[in-house]
Amino acid sequence: MNKKIRFFQSIHFKIAVIFVLLLLVALEIIGAYFIRQLEEQMVSNFKDEVHDRVVLLEYNLKTSLTNTDEKEKKKEVQGLLTDFSGSNIIEAQAVDSNGKVVGTSDISNQNSVGQKTPNTEIKQALLGNQREQTYTDKTTNKRVWRLVSPIFSDDGNTIGVIYLKTNIESVYTQINNITLIFFTGSAIAALLTILLALLVSRTITKPISEMKKQAIRIAEGDFSGEVKIYGQDELGQLAVAINDLSTKVEEGQDSTEAERRRLDSVLAHMTDGVLATDRRGSVIIINETGCELLSITMEEALGKSILEILDIEAEYTFRQLLETENELTLDFSTPMEELILRADFSLIQRETGFISGTVCVLHDITEQEKTEREQREFVSNVSHELRTPLTSMRSYLEALSDGAWKDPDIAPQFLEVTQDETERMIRLINDLLNLSRMDAGKGKMELEFVNLNELVGHVLNRFDMMLQNNEETEKRYRIEREFTKRDIWVEIDADKVIQVLDNIMNNAVKYSPDGGIISCHLEEQQHSVVISISDQGLGVPKKDVPHIFDRFFRVDKARARSMGGTGLGLAISKEVILAHKGKIWLESIEGKGSTFYISLPYEPYEEVEWE
């Protein structure tokens, strides 16, 4: 916020005050020196003038004081003192060598004539000592200069004294008048100086004010203005520098803004989460992907400790994180969703080596971890599935090798078991090869338009035929059908879809109770056709439903192996349906049965299109 500057706080006022203060200080110094010197000079001139007159008076009194005729002596002395008196002379007395007042110029003090003076200064002067003193008369409150000067004869003896009082106050009055004139002139000069200082300071402050306004505009992001250049002095050079600075700042800001937009674009479109902290570990930057991965809003993340956001406060301090860790694996999995992140840390260092923060890049490695885990489980499952028949075959073959082949009753049974186990391994290997080709995208699809009603009916007819031809079967079941009356033509690989339906029907037959009903529905929905196959079997526990299409997953492993399953049928079915851009899923209630759903993309065709 641009706070308004009062006049008394402005440089304009301060420059004027400085000018005036400098002038006043100079005038005061000059005035004090001038007045002091003037005072000393005027006082000295006054005293010198009086001394000159006193010398003349002494010369004239010297003859009169040696006159033996007292009456004549007094008359001559009085005449000389009367002539001597004048302006600035308050009183002039003549005293003979005996200390008697011979005459005085003060008419009011004529009674002292002929009297011996009690004045100690006159007595001292009779000894040959001249004395002078300036004092203030208590009666008139004016300054008086008193001179007591001895009168010497030609042979050097003291024959008398001149006692003189002068009005030196007039000199000081003149000095005061001159001082008043000086200070009046100083005041006028100060006023003129204030006006000139304001004018001069304006020539300085106006460019500065324009520079300040331009600096404020630059700070607010407005680079359109330009400081006016008033001259080629330092202020003019400063104005040129500010104009250049404005241009360079604008260019730098444009470049910085472009870089920021590029950085924001990069951060916004990164598939990895990015966090940046200051040197205390507080988050100052986080992109949208980082917020999504950590399930936090940008407002909640900014300013928070990265240790708190990554939930590693118990294991690390920020210093330990900077010094010892370059990579961390963080598990944010919940019962509803699996999420594993890898955090890579990189220090933000200046050229001096000072660490000003850190950058953390979050990679979602959930699928990678899941794939690696599945690979480990796959290898383990394949090893286990192959080991079981191989172990069984080895046992029977060893028994045959040890002589069981000679027994006509046992040998055929052992050979039949060996053949069954071999076929089981062949089925397992074929299933694995099919899955491998599908994973690699090499599974060929022989697509053709097929009447789905007839295809599903053909599969169900085969299972009905199997039930009728096998009178010795231990389990009886009934297949119910509910198809849409409209013929549905879809583009599919018929063999692969039949394989899927066979897998699901085999499971339904295996797990249905004796006398159970297997229901098959075929219905048309918007942009898709849905096949559902339901049984009345044991059902699948709720916790196992999400894994039913995983490879080698079995709800009841012992029972599944006894029925000859490889654990790959549903996994293959899922891959086949996904290859058709469809969906397959299971709904099951434990103890009541299961329903498999297959959804395939479907666009209705009118018969005229086929004609």
Secondary structure, 3 states (H helix, E strand, C coil): CCCCCCHHHCHHHHHHHHHHHHHHHHHHHHHHHHHHHHHHHHHHHHHHHHHHHHHHHHHHHHHHHCCCCHHHHHHHHHHHHHHHCCCCEEEEEEEECCCEEEEECCHHHHHHCCCECCCHHHHHHHCCCCEEEEEECCCCCCEEEEEEEEEECCCCCEEEEEEEEECCHHHHHHHHHHHHHHHHHHHHHHHHHHHHHHHHHHHHHHHHHHHHHHHHHHHCCCCCCCCCCCCCCHHHHHHHHHHHHHHHHHHHHHHHHHHHHHHHHHHHHCCCEEEEECCCCEEEEECHHHHHHHCCCHHHHCCCEHHHHCCCCCCCCHHHHHHHCCEEEEECCCCCCCCEEEEEEEEEECCCCCEEEEEEEEEECHHHHHHHHHHHHHHHHHHHHHHHHHHHHHHHHHHHHCCHHHCCCHHHHHHHHHHHHHHHHHHHHHHHHHHHHHHCCCCCCCCEEEEHHHHHHHHHHHHHHHHHHCCCCCCCEEEEEEECCCCCEEEECHHHHHHHHHHHHHHHHHHCCCCEEEEEEEEEECCEEEEEEECCCCCCCHHHHHHCCCCCCCCCHHHHHHCCCCCCHHHHHHHHHHHCCCEEEEEEECCCEEEEEEEEECCCCCHHHHC
